[in-house]
Each structure stands twice: as C-alpha cells, then as structure tokens.
Amino acid sequence: MFKKNLLKLQNSMKENNIDLAIITDDDSLYYFTGYYNFLHMDFFRPTILLVPKDDESTLITPLLDVLLIEKDCPIKKIKTWNDGIGNEWREYLPKFIKENKKIACEKFKINATVSNYLNDLLSGKDLKDITPIISNIRMIKSEEELKIARHAGEVALAMMEGGKKALGHNVPEYEVAIATSQAGTRKAAELLEKHYDNKTMSPNIHFLQVMSSGHDLPKTHHRASTKLIKKGDPVFLCFCGSTNFHRFKLGFDRVFWIEEVREDSQIKAFEVAVKSQKAALSVLRPGITAEEVHEAYAETIQEEGYPYPTFRCGRATGFSVLEEPQLIVGNKTILQPGMVFAVDGGASTDNFRAQVGDSFIITENGYEQITHHSKEIKDLIV
C-alpha cells in the first residue's frame, strides 16, 4: 500500500514539474511510508520525508526511534540524527535543496521552525505548496484502506455500545468516556490479531473526543468532565477522530437520553437531525458535487423552521480527521467511488443540539454505510 502511494506522489510530481517534495505531517508520513512517530513534534524531534520525482526517497528521523520503522516501509535510505549532536536534522537538507530547483512542501502543515530553516536555505527559490496534490492522491482510497475503514466502523460501534452501556443516572461523564475507550481498544485488538500482520500497531483508543450532557449539549466540542449525568438528561457522544483504528479516522455521533425524554422539543429537533441526514444521503453518490450534499441537508433543516446550520454536512476522512473534499457550500469537487465521508444531520435550539453522524464509502452506484446504530428514539433511551 505505502509503496503504491509513494509512486502516485512521484508521478504527480512529474506531471506538475516538482523536483523535490518535503513532507513532515504525521498523517502524510504514514500514508507514504507506514512509519509514524507519535511524539516527534511534541518533543521537537522532526521526522522529514524527502521525495525526489525520479529517485529513491530519504527518511530523516531521530536515532532513538529508528527501530519503529516497519519492514513494509518502502523507504530504504534512512538518515538518523541525535539530540544536540552536530546540526541534528538540519545536517541533511542543504544537499537536497542545492540539487533540486522546484521544491514543495505541505505549507500549512509544516512546522514553523522547519519551514523557516528551509526558507533560509532556499535563498530566492520559491517553496511551492504540494498540499493540493497530496489531498487529491488521498481522496480515493485503495482496497487496503477500505478494509481498514470497514474495521474502523466495527471499532466505532464497539465504542458506541460501550458508552451506551455505561450511561445512567448519577454516572460521571468521564466514566462513560473510559468505557468507550476500553470497548474500542478491545475490538481494535481483536481485529488486529485476526486480520493484520503488523504486530506493533497499537489498538489503544486514547479518548472520547466529544461528550456533553444536559444543558451542555449546545457546547459543540465539550469534553467529558466530572459532571454527574442525571435522569432525563440528553447525552451526546461523538467519535469524530477518536475512532482511530490502524490510524484511520471516522465520524460517528448519537444522542441518548437517560430513562426518559422530558421535552418534546428535543424529540422534534432530533427527528429533524435524522431527516436532514437522510436528505443528504438521498443525493450522496458518484457524479454529484460535494456542495450538493450540504445543500440538501441545510435546506431540510431550514424548511423545518430551524436556523441555517452552524456546521458543514460532513467531510472526507481517512488517515486524517479532515481530508478533502468537505461537504460544504462552494466545494465543487465531484464525488467518486472510493471516497470515504462522515455525513451528519443536525438541528439546534437555544438549549439543545441534536446531531447524528455516520461514515460512508462512495460506491459505483451510491454508498456503503460503515457505522451502524439505531436512530429510533426508543432505542436511544437508556
């Protein structure tokens, strides 16, 4: 998979007359090499991939992490550096800059210190942005990626069911978050052992991205706290990004209620959220534009008397939480088979926000849903 991805990049570089690509983004590094170093920028130890358009690529990485490079990594030229020794990672870059005329990087993802050093080296050369090229390559998922995506859907469901089982009167929010992580980790471990040869890939799901209960639901990106959930409370669980199986991210959201729904207005808003997602799915297929999906969703919400939505209908996902295209106004990208999307539905009032979200693979004739949980109110009361 990684070798094929790297070859696609080099072919695109030739088509766009780029001599050298410099890649530092974690997700792009993994996409092209299968190598990931979780802490490299947190501890300012950059890993840098240098991709010439028609020669072997070079991976510059800290010496202390070199043993993490897997056997299926297509990069054979490995350059290591040590903390405080010589010019560290900078040691290897001048030669590549000197030998290549047209150089590009992911301009909005590269670390500022690395970027500033490159600009000093370039001395008048223009550092181009390769982000659109890489985004385009990553839009259409390979069969290997789609296999991982489907398994990520199984992990997402395990997390949702784990969180649902933990919900109850006087249960702290953080306990629900812990339950989702444990359930997801166990399912991920099961899938890794059964279907994958890479025994160093961690199954650990580290956190529940978004959770809110009661009157906190309008706080869109609220995290689980020490707050006690109460009878009658709505509870929002969002796994956008934390469903990180084999580094593949999905979107998956539901609202639950503890024992009962006390306000009819919440039921109405939730039904509109479901209806708006259905409207989006009614047009989700190859050949239409990304913005058409958003328009179907937004029109339904407004037709039901709710304000224009404050968030897009959805986004492409993959080894990054946010990929292209986004399902948003103005995005004219034509949907194609092999794309993976998180597609949401929503409706908001002053003190309640309803949201449902699932993930889908675009197929030749429509879509394949890869996250599954009932949206019937009776199944969401726990």
C-alpha atoms as one frame of an Amber mdcrd trajectory, in Angstrom:
protein
   0.000   0.000   0.000   2.670   2.521   1.030   4.907   1.863  -1.975   1.954
   2.403  -4.337   1.072   5.642  -2.548   4.635   6.902  -2.887   4.674   6.059
  -6.581   1.448   8.039  -7.096   3.120  11.040  -5.462   6.195  10.825  -7.684
   4.061  10.530 -10.820   2.053  13.591  -9.797   5.269  15.491  -9.100   6.460
  14.785 -12.639   3.129  15.952 -14.053   3.384  19.179 -12.039   7.099  19.771
 -12.629   8.110  19.444  -8.962  11.653  18.156  -8.344  11.503  17.514  -4.593
   8.705  17.109  -2.030   9.440  17.713   1.658   6.868  16.051   3.940   6.655
  16.422   7.735   2.945  15.973   8.527   2.310  12.866  10.676  -0.594  11.559
   8.620   1.103  12.124   5.273   4.281  10.473   6.559   2.243   7.416   7.476
   0.342   7.423   4.178   3.545   7.311   2.142   5.806   5.234   4.403   3.809
   3.311   7.025   6.055   4.977   9.614   4.692   7.039  12.470   6.347   8.670
  15.451   3.703   9.972  17.814   5.897  12.342  19.807   8.261  13.687  17.188
   6.972  17.267  17.071   5.734  17.345  20.679   9.368  16.930  21.743  10.621
  18.805  18.685  12.249  15.833  17.039  11.185  16.222  13.388  10.822  13.305
  11.011  11.209  14.510   7.420  10.487  12.610   4.216  12.355  13.817   1.120
  10.808  12.599  -2.133  12.632  13.314  -5.420  10.445  12.985  -8.504  12.606
  10.277 -10.119  14.948   8.869  -7.473  14.832   6.987  -4.175  13.265   8.805
  -1.234  15.077   9.568   2.013  13.633   9.475   5.532  15.299  11.660   8.170
  14.301  10.568  11.670  15.625  10.638  15.263  18.053   7.813  16.028  16.091
   6.814  19.131  13.025   5.959  17.008  14.637   4.257  14.032  13.626   0.799
  15.274   9.964   1.779  14.808  10.387   1.658  11.025   8.431  -1.357   9.814
   9.684  -3.902   7.288   6.988  -2.845   4.776   8.223   0.753   4.762   9.209
   1.453   1.127  11.991   3.876   2.162  15.417   2.246   2.286  17.533   5.402
   2.609  17.316   6.240   6.309  19.243   9.156   7.811  19.305   9.456  11.595
  20.221  12.257  13.935  20.787  12.584  17.682  19.739  15.263  20.183  22.277
  18.079  20.291  24.833  16.365  18.042  26.045  18.442  15.099  23.264  20.226
  13.247  20.726  17.473  14.044  18.051  17.034  11.328  19.308  20.145   9.520
  22.509  18.319   8.567  20.978  16.529   5.589  18.813  19.216   3.995  21.302
  21.597   2.253  22.422  18.902  -0.207  18.839  18.197  -1.321  17.990  21.892
  -1.600  21.082  22.540  -3.707  20.429  19.624  -6.090  16.764  20.448  -6.805
  15.229  23.545  -8.385  11.492  23.263  -7.820  10.767  22.267  -4.225   7.399
  21.845  -2.498   6.017  21.078   0.962   2.631  20.963   2.697   2.803  24.677
   3.503   0.032  24.799   6.082   1.083  21.613   7.872   4.840  22.008   8.108
   6.311  23.061  11.470   7.334  26.730  11.545  10.927  26.010  12.641  11.444
  23.510   9.822   9.772  25.885   7.362  11.919  28.845   8.437  15.099  26.792
   8.072  14.054  25.713   4.585  13.320  29.296   3.577  16.803  30.321   4.727
  18.308  27.545   2.601  16.234  28.323  -0.474  17.843  31.752  -0.959  15.416
  33.035  -3.529  13.919  29.747  -4.680  10.146  29.542  -4.359   8.863  26.937
  -1.888   5.696  25.657  -3.538   2.648  24.128  -1.830   2.131  20.420  -2.573
  -0.964  20.145  -0.357  -3.500  20.086  -3.251  -1.569  17.294  -4.982  -1.359
  15.156  -1.836  -5.022  15.831  -0.991  -6.027  14.697  -4.461  -3.977  11.484
  -4.172  -5.514  10.679  -0.783  -9.145  11.283  -1.857  -9.659   7.871  -3.452
  -8.969   5.068  -1.003  -7.295   1.817  -2.040  -8.813  -1.579  -1.264  -6.375
  -1.881   1.659  -7.593   1.435   3.060 -11.248   0.487   2.599 -10.636  -2.734
   4.511  -9.240  -0.652   7.378 -12.183   1.780   7.104 -14.719  -1.030   7.475
 -12.882  -2.373  10.508 -12.772   1.165  11.932 -16.571   1.099  11.637 -16.643
  -2.019  13.827 -14.440  -0.276  16.390 -16.751   2.761  16.294 -19.792   0.597
  17.014 -17.996  -1.113  19.910 -17.214   2.320  21.350 -20.806   3.486  20.958
 -22.194   0.358  22.585 -19.623   0.580  25.389 -20.578   4.166  26.102 -24.296
   3.392  25.921 -23.961   0.595  28.487 -22.134   2.924  30.878 -24.807   5.643
  30.762 -27.076   6.070  33.769 -28.371   8.360  36.499 -25.533   9.785  38.650
 -22.805   8.334  36.415 -19.890  10.789  35.900 -19.275  11.756  32.288 -15.648
  10.633  32.466 -16.726   7.079  33.323 -18.649   6.925  30.055 -15.589   8.192
  28.208 -13.433   5.496  29.827 -15.974   2.833  28.844 -15.874   3.910  25.182
 -12.076   3.763  25.091 -11.952   0.330  26.713 -14.578  -1.139  24.389 -12.908
   0.340  21.313  -9.461  -0.860  22.347 -10.658  -4.418  22.892 -12.400  -4.530
  19.499  -9.357  -2.999  17.793  -7.062  -5.593  19.406  -9.352  -8.394  18.233
  -9.332  -7.103  14.644  -5.573  -6.500  14.570  -4.831 -10.020  15.793  -7.238
 -11.614  13.323  -6.654  -9.606  10.135  -3.264  -7.833  10.216   0.400  -8.841
  10.272   1.690  -5.625  11.843   2.050  -6.645  15.485   3.400  -3.278  16.631
   0.283  -1.283  15.658  -1.343  -0.153  18.901  -5.032  -0.961  19.417  -5.363
   1.701  22.102  -8.199   4.199  21.770  -6.983   7.103  23.858 -10.037   9.270
  24.445 -13.636  10.109  23.629 -13.371  13.245  21.513 -16.645  14.971  22.388
 -19.226  14.315  25.091 -21.839  16.546  26.680 -24.950  16.073  28.790 -27.955
  18.076  29.947 -27.783  21.783  29.200 -24.219  21.466  27.894 -25.321  19.930
  24.576 -25.165  23.275  22.711 -21.447  23.411  23.611 -20.409  21.705  20.398
 -16.965  20.413  21.375 -17.441  19.864  25.102 -15.224  17.175  26.630 -16.246
  14.613  29.250 -15.988  16.130  32.734 -16.625  15.138  36.357 -20.259  16.221
  35.975 -22.872  13.652  37.058 -25.387  12.665  34.388 -28.982  12.881  35.626
 -32.293  11.181  34.821 -33.909  12.876  31.817 -30.619  14.294  30.542 -29.807
  14.073  26.851 -26.238  12.857  26.303 -24.221  13.463  23.140 -21.422  11.065
  22.168 -19.133  11.967  19.263 -16.340   9.729  17.967 -15.050  12.018  15.195
 -11.334  11.344  15.329 -11.158   9.075  18.362 -12.291   6.126  16.237  -8.671
   5.811  15.228  -8.256   2.197  14.121  -4.988   1.464  12.328  -4.706   5.288
  12.168  -7.923   5.533  10.081 -10.449   8.072  11.396 -14.234   8.063  11.020
 -17.205  10.194  12.051 -19.943   8.687  14.266 -22.405  10.588  16.537 -25.566
   9.882  18.512 -27.726  11.473  21.207 -29.056   9.313  24.059 -31.470  10.079
  26.897 -31.315   8.816  30.478 -34.524   6.867  31.252 -36.875   9.399  29.620
 -37.198  12.382  27.282 -38.655  15.278  29.242 -39.043  17.872  26.480 -40.971
  17.263  23.249 -38.872  19.977  21.601 -35.836  17.707  21.914 -37.620  14.890
  20.094 -38.660  17.278  17.319 -35.111  18.612  16.886 -33.684  15.107  16.844
 -36.184  13.991  14.205 -35.150  16.962  12.058 -31.493  15.991  12.527 -32.288
  12.489  11.262 -34.349  13.906   8.396 -31.554  16.258   7.324 -29.048  13.394
   7.259 -31.493  11.352   5.155 -31.786  14.286   2.753 -28.012  14.398   2.395
 -27.858  10.642   1.828 -30.552  10.864  -0.839 -28.057  12.681  -3.076 -24.827
  11.041  -1.852 -23.447   9.199  -4.886 -20.773   9.458  -7.590 -21.081  12.298
 -10.060 -22.570  14.999  -7.843 -20.653  17.824  -6.184 -19.714  17.956  -2.518
 -21.754  21.136  -2.019 -24.930  19.460  -3.332 -24.853  17.112  -0.322 -24.548
  20.053   2.050 -27.336  21.955   0.290 -29.792  19.048   0.648 -29.011  18.838
   4.369 -29.174  22.603   5.017 -32.407  23.109   3.046 -34.168  20.403   5.062
 -33.155  21.996   8.361 -34.423  25.410   7.269 -37.645  24.018   5.798 -38.403
  22.585   9.255 -38.117  26.037  10.814 -34.618  25.786  12.277 -31.804  28.248
  11.561 -29.175  27.629   8.911 -26.734  25.052  10.355 -23.581  26.288  12.054
 -21.530  23.350  10.755 -20.941  21.640   7.412 -22.834  18.482   6.492 -19.666
  16.420   6.546 -16.136  15.835   5.402 -13.897  13.257   3.832 -11.871  11.216
   6.301  -9.011   8.735   6.102  -5.672   8.700   7.878  -6.511  12.307   8.793
  -9.567  13.545  10.687 -10.218  16.116   7.980  -9.496  15.372   4.331 -10.769
  16.703   1.041 -13.399  17.248  -0.111 -15.510  18.820   2.601 -19.291  18.646
   2.196 -19.697  22.384   2.354 -21.016  25.358   0.373 -18.732  26.225  -2.520
 -16.957  22.869  -2.797 -17.401  21.791  -6.421 -15.431  18.542  -6.110 -17.162
  15.675  -7.918 -17.725  12.660  -5.667 -16.084   9.437  -6.861 -16.151   5.773
  -5.829 -13.594   5.036  -3.128 -14.056   8.281  -1.215 -14.942   7.985   2.494
 -17.174  10.567   4.175 -18.590  11.413   7.563 -22.139  12.687   6.895 -24.066
  14.480   9.632 -27.561  15.718  10.324 -28.428  18.330  12.913 -30.833  20.868
  14.378 -30.324  23.303  17.242 -32.376  25.298  19.733 -31.145  27.702  22.418
 -30.638  24.927  24.979 -30.412  21.728  22.923 -28.440  20.497  19.932 -29.401
  17.320  18.097 -26.813  15.650  15.897 -26.461  12.288  14.193 -23.465  11.251
  12.149 -22.260   8.178  10.292 -19.489   7.225   7.886 -19.902   6.017   4.310
 -17.857   4.695   1.404 -18.859   6.031  -2.018 -19.553   3.065  -4.320 -20.189
   2.788  -8.072 -23.940   3.263  -7.597 -24.317   5.065  -4.280 -22.763   4.417
  -0.889 -21.939   1.752   1.679 -22.620   2.639   5.310 -19.831   1.534   7.669
 -21.115   2.817  11.036 -24.391   1.463  12.345 -26.594   2.318  15.310 -30.344
   2.869  15.507 -31.705   6.410  15.280 -35.096   5.401  16.705 -35.908   7.363
  19.877 -36.976   4.184  21.692 -33.501   2.705  21.122 -31.762   5.850  22.361
 -33.444   5.979  25.773 -31.263   4.052  28.246
